[in-house]
Amino acid sequence: MSSNNDNSSKFSSTRRKLLMGMSAIPAISILGSSGLFSTPARAQAPATAAVNTTGLAVTDTEVTVGILHSVTGTMAISETGSVQAEKLAIEQINAMGGVLGRKIKYIQEDGASDWPTFAEKAKKLLVNDKVAAVMGCWTSASRKAVLPVFEQYNGMLYYPTFYEGLEQSKNVIYTGQEATQQILAGLDWVNKTKNAKSFYLIGSDYIWPRTSMKIARKHIEAHLGGKVSGEEYFPLGHTQFNSVINKIKLTKPDVIYAAVVGGSNVAFYKQLKAAGIDLNKQTLLTISVTEDEIDGIGGENFAGAYSCMKYFQSLDNPNNKDFVAAFKKMWGEKTVIGDVTQAAYLGPWLWKLTVEKAGSFDIDKIAAASAGIEFPKAPEGYVKIHPNHHLWSKTRVGQAQLDGQFKVVFETPELIEPDPFPKGYQ
């Protein structure tokens, strides 16, 4: 466990180093806030008794939240950026005067890429530490593990990862995309622009890839008139993909559709290249590789592939330019920012805005006040919380470049309304 009381721990290793086995994360001093947002608020803080009626970790000057991600194990490559983004948001919010006049303090726990550990740490944060909110999880397996804990002890989780949908909870705000916002628009794009009819589906073996591929298969077969020429899944941390790569070479699909996660991405994409599959010629569309993963995979092993996300570091808008500059100032010029990292950054901000709307840190009041919360400073652009606790967002497709960044080649013209329970896809 770590706290920000010592104001010293920061990740300075790149995600490439994480994948090379560097589990130790050196500490460097936390930088001050950027000038991204307005002058700190000076309003007098309301009385603690009025804004904290349920015994949360709120004092006259501080409010404590939890950060719960994997910084060790196979998922560290993906989740490190989420921790960094959440800490940046907290630093910026504190520089503006905090939340209801209180500075945010955080307690960080490591889920260690192990789902029972996530549940154990979530209970500790809610029951022992009595945190006012938790920013955390990445995989759907970790979210499913902690969800009963948050519902039993009435905590609030801000979950940043694109996921399969088919879930809605009073106790969760989903700041990433659900499946219809990511999968359907991306498949429509590749079908139209590449005249794609045959797809080979490959994913890691847990709930998110399997459910996502179920939705993808239904869309391919029932709506695009296409076919699935193969479908395979591999355990988290798997590193031997030569067999499935040989099958892909034999079947020659129009599109490799991939949802491999964590450190397995490094082996998969290196082995694709070693097998002579040129991603500038063979269309590959993934819903799981962001700039964070490319930092470990290597741009030379992923260039030409397409990712379907709502955010890319290369987005050209004032919000994002300020965000990228602040992120690099805090974490180093060599750091990169992926879709989930950006969605994690939204968590503390949406929580702050909701607390201020509710005038309380109480979970029930925050849950009731969440619908309609708007954050116009989001790096991805304007976002708004739907009554189903998901966000309105755009879908984008980016083509990976040699430098590990993406060239945005498609963007939906309008925000897509979240629909976690789509008819015909369940």
Secondary structure, DSSP 8 states (H G I E B T S, - for coil): -EETTS------S-HHHHHTT-------------S-S----------HHHH--S--SB-SSEEEEEEEE-SSSTTHHHHHHHHHHHHHHHHHHHHTT-BTTBEEEEEEEE-TT-HHHHHHHHHIIIIIS--S-EEE--SHHHHHHHHHHHHHHT--EEE-S--------TTEEE-S--HIIIIIHHHHHHHHHH---EEEEEEESSHHHHHHHHHHHHHHHHTS--EEEEEEEE-TT----HHHHHHHHHH--SEEEEE--TTHHHHHHHHHHHTT--TTTSEEEESS--HHHHHHH-HHHHTT-EEEES--TT--SHHHHHHHHHHHHHH-TT----HHHHHHHHHHHHHHHHHHHHTS--HHHHHHH-TT-EETT-TTS-EEE-TTSBEEB--EEEEE-TTS-EEEEEE-SS-B---SS-TT--
